[in-house]
């Protein structure tokens, strides 16, 4: 049986079990679009420790915005998403969107 392909997008945790670990929003989107398909995505909300990135409309680039990208581009949706965020408000927002992505 093939090993599960794991992507992690987190700016500061050491998630050594991931095959690919991205630290920024842009690197995460690139991994989703260019290196997929992925079995599991481990996702943080706050991706600002390295630099303050924004998405096209000037909003802060967060894990929630990665989920918004996946909602608009479901062809890149991994089989499963696990949250690793410590941000309680961000977690609730992200869980609500994940429920929409995996009805």
C-alpha positions in Angstrom: 0.0 0.0 0.0 1.3 3.4 -0.9 2.2 5.8 1.8 -0.1 8.8 2.4 1.2 12.1 0.9 1.2 14.7 3.6 1.5 18.5 3.1 1.9 20.9 6.1 1.5 24.6 5.9 2.7 26.2 9.1 5.0 29.2 9.7 6.7 27.9 12.8 5.9 24.3 13.9 8.3 21.5 13.0 6.0 19.0 11.5 8.6 16.4 10.5 6.0 13.8 9.5 5.0 15.9 6.5 6.5 15.1 3.1 6.5 18.8 2.3 6.4 21.7 4.9 5.6 25.1 3.6 6.1 28.2 5.8 4.2 30.8 3.8 0.8 31.2 2.0 2.4 31.5 -1.4 4.6 28.4 -0.9 1.5 26.5 0.4 -0.6 27.4 -2.7 2.3 26.4 -4.9 2.6 23.0 -3.3 -1.2 22.5 -3.5 -1.3 23.4 -7.2 2.0 22.0 -8.5 2.9 19.0 -6.3 -0.5 17.5 -5.6 -2.6 15.5 -5.2 -2.3 15.3 -1.4 -3.8 12.9 1.0 -3.7 15.0 4.1 -3.1 18.8 4.6 -2.1 20.0 8.1 -2.9 23.7 8.2 -2.2 26.5 10.5 -4.2 29.7 10.6 -1.6 32.4 11.3 1.1 32.3 8.7 2.8 35.6 9.6 5.9 34.7 11.6 8.2 34.9 8.6 6.7 37.7 6.7 3.4 39.5 6.4 1.9 38.3 3.1 -1.4 39.4 1.7 -3.7 37.9 -0.9 -4.6 39.8 -4.0 -7.2 42.1 -2.3 -4.8 43.2 0.5 -6.2 40.8 3.1 -3.8 39.0 5.3 -2.7 35.6 3.9 -3.8 33.0 6.4 -4.7 29.4 6.5 -8.3 30.4 6.2 -7.4 32.1 2.9 -5.9 28.8 1.8 -9.2 27.1 2.5 -10.9 29.9 0.5 -8.6 29.1 -2.4 -9.5 25.4 -2.1 -13.2 26.2 -2.1 -12.7 28.1 -5.4 -10.4 25.4 -6.8 -11.7 22.1 -5.6 -9.5 20.2 -8.0 -6.6 20.8 -5.5 -8.6 19.7 -2.4 -6.7 17.1 -0.4 -8.6 14.0 0.8 -8.4 15.3 4.4 -7.6 18.5 6.3 -6.3 18.6 9.9 -5.9 21.9 11.7 -2.8 22.6 13.8 -3.7 26.2 14.7 -3.6 27.6 18.2 -5.8 30.5 17.2 -9.3 29.8 18.6 -11.2 32.3 16.5 -9.3 31.3 13.3 -10.0 27.6 14.1 -13.8 28.1 14.4 -13.8 30.0 11.1 -11.7 27.3 9.4 -13.8 24.4 10.7 -16.9 26.1 9.4 -15.4 26.2 5.9 -14.0 22.7 6.1 -17.5 21.4 6.8 -18.6 23.1 3.5 -15.7 21.5 1.6 -16.4 18.0 3.0 -20.2 17.7 3.2 
